[in-house]
Amino acid sequence: MIFRATVLGFLSLLAAPLLHAAARTNVLFIMADDLRPELGCYGSVAVTPHLDALAARGMLFRHAYCQQAVCNPSRSSMLTGLRPDTLGLYVNGTHFRELKPGVTTLPGWMKDQGYTTRCVGKIFHNWHTKEHGDPRSWSAPEFLHYANHGDDAPQVSGELPPNLATLSSTLRQYGKVPLCECRDVPDEAYYDGRVAAEAVRVLGEVKDQPFFLAVGFWKPHAPFNAPKKYWDLYQRDRLPPFDPARPAAAPEIAFHASTEILGPAENQKRPTAEQAAEMRHGYFAGISYMDAQVGKVMAALERHGLLDSTLIVFWGDHGYHLGEHGLWAKTSNFELDARVPLIIAPPKARHAGTSTEALVEMVDLFPTVTALCGVPQASGLDGVSLVPVLNDPKARVKDAAYTQFPRPAYPDRTPRGKPEVMGVSVRTPTLRYTEWRDYDTGSVVADELYDHTRDEAEMKNVASSPQETAALQQARQLLYRQFPPGKR
């Protein structure tokens, strides 16, 4: 009897780590590229049933902000839990490990805690001349990460159907493909369909162990080339109108040349009304295409019985302009570029189907994921856990969110090789205040103040209005907490 008890006790000790592992919370971490909060669950006309269903399982964050509105700085900031200033990273062409070789990443940290970490699609920035993503963060090589948006040509067997998009395709090429493309092809003809298929396969591979699966979709980033069935979800003349006017009294430095979409400034062709409408149509089609791929991954998670043991996070790396303010794409400090979609759905969420007005930042995701998974917190992070908000939608963990962007928009492509001016911006519950500071001296060369209680579209800079003195002073004090005066 004593022998039997001893044996059983010994076996229970051996099984304990396995039982603990089985009880761990898995993570499905989903990214979208260039997606502003244009989802049905945010009140948009976008057709996004799968992400709307995810929002019904968790909490939707109405005021989530990226730290810099371009791919590499935003993703590197979120994945390390460090702000661009902490990393010293403001451009797409520099790998964060060139600046901080030993920095900890969220997937790397989860890997250190015993998770199997996998990357499918674009998670870290797709450096075209560097190592593939960040190999030390993952338990296996990344899939379809090291690619180029301009190479996303349809891959089909047999004859390629015709391109039914004709207006914007005459504006310019996007790399090797048309800027707009509407072909009747299957989902897997383009990157995101193949990303979804591989994510489904990997789920089957890792389902019996604690996993952190990052799935990075390439859409709705340009080129605007979703399969035709997603274009067919929209009537172009019924998409919301937009105002191309610049905000009154806004400084010139707040804007950029929209070169990603319109091409080099010296030989740009401004889009006609018809071309602008087609590009906007293509953007919405890309959103629905991406949403459908999310649905495939979610369905696989459910088939494996993993919904109730998996934390699901969905976010966009930064916002986007579709002609508003006369701008296309990103690289500004305006609300449309800084604000992003964010949905967090823990297993058996306490407040499923709710939304929150709390101000949050993407730098907060690292400590939030680790807290929800019950693993040790990494040290030295710039963000804070959002668990208090998930426990109470009315809770607040910060009174401001911060975004920044340099000028020129791509300083690494200039002879100087670094910014001339840095724009630093604070978002409060009611205001956005931005200072443009000389990069070398820190002196303010221009400022902007937008009152979101009266001007959600940011169409009037009121920084010089006497009646806004008190509001301006409050916003400045909050800005100076993160970006002290006299510094870039």
Secondary structure by P-SEA (a helix, b strand, c coil): caaaaaaaaaaaaaaaaaaaaaabbbbbbbbbccccccccccccccccaaaaaaaaabbbbcbbbbcccccaaaaaaaaacccccccccccccccccccccccccaaaaaaaaccbbbbcccccccccccccccccccccccccccccccccccccccccccccccccccccccccccccccccccccccaaaaaaaaaaaaaaaccccccbbbbbbccccccccccccccccccccccbbbbcccccccccccccccccccccccccccccaaaaaaaaaaaaaaaaaaaaaaaaaaaaaaaacccccbbbbbbbcbbbbcccccccccccccccccbbbbbbbccccccccccccccccccaaaaaaaaaacccccccccccccccccccccccccccccccccccccccccccccccbbbbbbbcccbbbbbbcccccccccccccccccccccccccccccccaaaaaaaaaaaaaaccccccc
